[in-house]
Amino acid sequence: MLTCIIRYQIDPTKKAQFEEYSRNWGLAIPRCGADLIGYYAPP
């Protein structure tokens, strides 16, 4: 098993672009045979 953890610093003015980015990865990762657990963000 391999775990990849990426720490993002999101520009608050570009939240919509990050949402699109994360949706795209949510589709691409399973197509490559892996499982995406999810994104975790502070409250």
N, C-alpha and C positions, 0 to 999 in steps of 0.2 A: 504494500500500500504506500502511496505517496501523497503527502499533504502539502498543498501550496497555500501559503498565507500572504496576501498582498495588503499592504497598508496604503490607503488612499488619503490624500489631502484634497478635499473637494472645494472648489471655489463656489461659495454660496450663490453667485450670480450665474453659475453654469450647472445648476442642479438638474435641469431638463436634459442636458447633454449626457450627464452621468447616468441618468435613468435609462436613456437609449443605449448607452454603452453596456450597462449591466444586463439589459434585456437581450442584446445581441450575444453576449457571452453565455447567457442562460440557454440559448439555443445551440451555440457552437460547441460547448463543452460536451453535452451528451452525444452529439453527432460524432465526436472523436472517441466515444466509448468510456467517458469518465462520468462521475457524478458531481454535480454542483450542489453543495450543501446549502449555500445561500450567502447573503450579504448581511453583515451585522453592523449596526450603526448606533452611536450613543443616542440616548433619548433627546 
